[in-house]
């Protein structure tokens, strides 16, 4: 094993309340939408939803416009995060849940349906 493969699987641990670079970039997008009047406001990690007795989902961003939208910003898809956002969409169908990714063409928004 060389020095590169040894550390390839190490991932930075999330620090609650601290944005990573991709979340910071998406916050800039939300700020532009706020200034344009598309949304009233947004907050980072503002809401923690209970999914089961000891299971919670904390969305990355909550945006308030005509309705409340929760945005989950992911550089890559994690199985546990995908399960949680799908369960949240099913348990809380009156909110909109959007998975946000980014590639060379720009931001991609995928609505999570509550099915």
Secondary structure per residue as TSV (DSSP state, phi and psi in degrees):
chain	resnum	aa	ss	phi	psi
A	1	X	-	360.0	127.2
A	2	X	-	-88.9	176.4
A	3	X	H	-67.3	-21.9
A	4	X	H	-81.7	-43.8
A	5	X	H	-71.1	-26.5
A	6	X	H	-62.4	-35.1
A	7	X	H	-104.1	3.2
A	8	X	T	-62.9	-32.0
A	9	X	T	-91.4	-2.3
A	10	X	-	-78.7	129.3
A	11	X	-	-121.9	143.5
A	12	X	-	-65.1	140.5
A	13	X	-	-84.2	138.9
A	14	X	-	-70.3	133.6
A	15	X	-	-103.8	115.4
A	16	X	T	-52.8	133.6
A	17	X	T	86.7	-6.7
A	18	X	-	-111.9	128.5
A	19	X	-	-84.1	145.0
A	20	X	-	-85.8	179.2
A	21	X	H	-63.8	-37.9
A	22	X	H	-68.1	-39.9
A	23	X	H	-65.5	-38.3
A	24	X	H	-61.7	-42.2
A	25	X	H	-65.0	-39.6
A	26	X	H	-69.2	-35.3
A	27	X	H	-60.1	-35.7
A	28	X	H	-63.3	-38.9
A	29	X	H	-63.9	-43.0
A	30	X	H	-65.4	-36.7
A	31	X	H	-63.2	-41.2
A	32	X	H	-63.2	-41.3
A	33	X	H	-65.0	-35.4
A	34	X	H	-66.1	-45.6
A	35	X	H	-64.9	-30.6
A	36	X	T	-81.4	-5.6
A	37	X	T	83.5	10.1
A	38	X	S	-74.4	-31.5
A	39	X	-	-132.2	155.2
A	40	X	S	-80.8	-42.6
A	41	X	E	-166.1	172.1
A	42	X	E	-151.1	158.9
A	43	X	E	-143.5	149.8
A	44	X	E	-91.4	130.7
A	45	X	S	46.2	46.6
A	46	X	-	-85.0	-23.4
A	47	X	-	-129.3	137.2
A	48	X	E	-121.1	115.8
A	49	X	E	-98.6	134.2
A	50	X	E	-83.2	122.2
A	51	X	E	-98.9	-30.5
A	52	X	E	-157.8	-176.1
A	53	X	T	-51.0	-49.5
A	54	X	T	-123.4	28.4
A	55	X	E	-126.5	127.0
A	56	X	E	-128.1	155.9
A	57	X	E	-125.0	121.6
A	58	X	E	-106.8	113.2
A	59	X	-	-74.6	153.2
A	60	X	S	-68.0	-50.3
A	61	X	E	-134.3	143.1
A	62	X	E	-115.5	126.0
A	63	X	E	-118.2	138.8
A	64	X	E	-113.5	121.4
A	65	X	S	-136.4	-125.0
A	66	X	S	-66.9	-26.4
A	67	X	S	-146.4	177.1
A	68	X	E	-94.5	128.9
A	69	X	E	-121.7	133.8
A	70	X	E	-104.8	129.4
A	71	X	E	-111.6	130.1
A	72	X	E	-111.0	113.8
A	73	X	E	-97.7	120.8
A	74	X	-	-132.3	131.8
A	75	X	S	-79.6	-27.5
A	76	X	S	-151.9	153.9
A	77	X	-	-83.2	127.0
A	78	X	-	-105.7	134.2
A	79	X	H	-57.6	-45.1
A	80	X	H	-66.1	-38.0
A	81	X	H	-67.5	-38.1
A	82	X	H	-66.7	-40.0
A	83	X	H	-63.0	-45.3
A	84	X	H	-63.1	-43.3
A	85	X	H	-67.8	-34.9
A	86	X	H	-68.4	-40.7
A	87	X	H	-65.2	-42.5
A	88	X	H	-60.8	-42.1
A	89	X	H	-63.2	-35.1
A	90	X	H	-73.3	-41.0
A	91	X	H	-76.1	-28.0
A	92	X	T	-126.0	66.3
A	93	X	T	-68.8	-11.2
A	94	X	T	-81.9	-6.7
A	95	X	S	-104.3	159.0
A	96	X	E	-103.2	134.1
A	97	X	E	-117.5	127.0
A	98	X	E	-126.4	127.7
A	99	X	E	-89.9	126.5
A	100	X	E	-113.8	126.1
A	101	X	E	-129.2	170.8
A	102	X	E	-141.3	137.9
A	103	X	E	-133.2	-165.8
A	104	X	T	-62.8	-25.6
A	105	X	T	-85.1	-13.4
A	106	X	E	128.7	-159.2
A	107	X	E	-78.5	138.4
A	108	X	E	-118.6	129.2
A	109	X	E	-113.6	123.9
A	110	X	E	-119.7	116.1
A	111	X	E	-74.5	133.0
A	112	X	E	-93.0	115.8
A	113	X	-	-83.2	141.4
A	114	X	-	-83.0	60.4
A	115	X	-	-107.0	360.0
